[in-house]
Amino acid sequence: MSIDLEQIKLPSDLIPKDGRFGAGPSKVRDEQLVALARQNRHFLGTSHRQKPVKNEVAKLRAGLSEFFNLPADYEIILGNGGSTLFWDAAVFSIIEENAQFLSFGEFGSKFAASAKAAPHLKNIEIIKSEPGSAPDFLPHAQFDVYATPHNETSTGVMKPVKRVSQQGLFLFDATSAAGGALVEAKDFDCYYFAPQKSFGSEGGLFIALVSPQLVAQIEKIKSQNRFIPPILDLSIALENSRLDQTYNTPSLSTIFLMSEQVEWFNKNGGLSWAAGRSKASSEHLYQWAEKQEYLTPFVQDKNLRSSVIATIDFDESINADLIAKILRNNGIVDVEPYRKLGRNQLRIATFPAIELSDVQTLTAAIDWVVAKTK
Ligand SMILES: *Cc1c(COP(=O)(O)O)cnc(C)c1O
């Protein structure tokens, strides 16, 4: 029976123009690719130490400064390895002794575990809460760093970016939030992310927006005699970023595609425009989930519901797995829940590049499939 159900064909008016709703890698716009193809001979396959590529890195850094309205004394650090590498770089180059971590899903817990395991650090305190909720920091003078995800991509919980103490450096993992949620530089010392989510590019790079206090901490740690593997040494990454390059060879297409996306955002109105698009799409999903009796938003506290990742629980009479399979067979991909969460759920990304009209078509498609499978 379920084999036949999987073969259900959606009517053509229920198929979104673009069927990519994944949490990352996420939708890349055709316009980005066309621009890259046009530049191919002058850009791809050329030295990353020469003008054409360095100019593109400079354009990306300037575009991000404008997009996030960064104060003149904030800097942008770029390097290879994505956000996961940045966690280990922070363990070596940002945390001096003691840090407090919030852990409320897969990504926050990984960074915390990495710091906890580092023999050169002292007290790593991890405050946890159940998936679907978020804990608060408990500030204490001993901590030189506080770290939390801005958006926990595994659960769809978004925690507002703010400082809870005058002392200490505040680090936010904004891998999925950056670009799709409002933020102000005064509220963070380090806001780091990767290109494959709201920036609709490819993986492999980390980007960190950092305050002068954070730069001072990197320099302070560098002056101590801690062993720092060069690839994790943020003083080296910073030195290279200031020269519009990375320490080792980056993916040139990743840089270009991201730079195109940032330009698109800025031309249309910047962060408030981009975040507004995510907000409109995610609100459509939450309202739909509250209206349909077979759906419930997984995150109960409305203030913690993410603008870029909507997690929607299905009534147990409906098999969300099967729904995801049917959608996938119709070209609508990556709405499966985070694998380790193990819920009867769909997880739908609403990054700025995703069209509200496609999200509306998607919800109509899901209602149609549910009716068919009942
Ligand atoms: C995707 C994601 C990561 C991992 O990013 P990589 O670039 O693959 O290392 C880390 N944190 C959050 C919140 C994410 O969404």
The ligand as an SDF file (V2000), in Angstrom:
LIG
                    3D

 15 15  0  0  0  0  0  0  0  0999 V2000
   24.8090   24.1050    9.4230 C   0  0  0  0  0  0  0  0  0  0  0  0
   25.2040   24.5240   10.7850 C   0  0  0  0  0  0  0  0  0  0  0  0
   26.5120   24.3120   11.2730 C   0  0  0  0  0  0  0  0  0  0  0  0
   27.5420   23.5540   10.4930 C   0  0  0  0  0  0  0  0  0  0  0  0
   28.0450   24.3240    9.4560 O   0  0  0  0  0  0  0  0  0  0  0  0
   29.2460   23.7620    8.5620 P   0  0  0  0  0  0  0  0  0  0  0  0
   29.5830   24.9080    7.6740 O   0  0  0  0  0  0  0  0  0  0  0  0
   28.7350   22.5540    7.8550 O   0  0  0  0  0  0  0  0  0  0  0  0
   30.3480   23.4120    9.4780 O   0  0  0  0  0  0  0  0  0  0  0  0
   26.8240   24.8020   12.5150 C   0  0  0  0  0  0  0  0  0  0  0  0
   25.9210   25.4530   13.2680 N   0  0  0  0  0  0  0  0  0  0  0  0
   24.6670   25.6600   12.8480 C   0  0  0  0  0  0  0  0  0  0  0  0
   23.7120   26.4010   13.7140 C   0  0  0  0  0  0  0  0  0  0  0  0
   24.2670   25.2090   11.5880 C   0  0  0  0  0  0  0  0  0  0  0  0
   23.0250   25.4260   11.1520 O   0  0  0  0  0  0  0  0  0  0  0  0
  1  2  1  0
  2  3  1  0
  2 14  2  0
  3  4  1  0
  3 10  2  0
  4  5  1  0
  5  6  1  0
  6  7  2  0
  6  8  1  0
  6  9  1  0
 10 11  1  0
 11 12  2  0
 12 13  1  0
 12 14  1  0
 14 15  1  0
M  END
$$$$
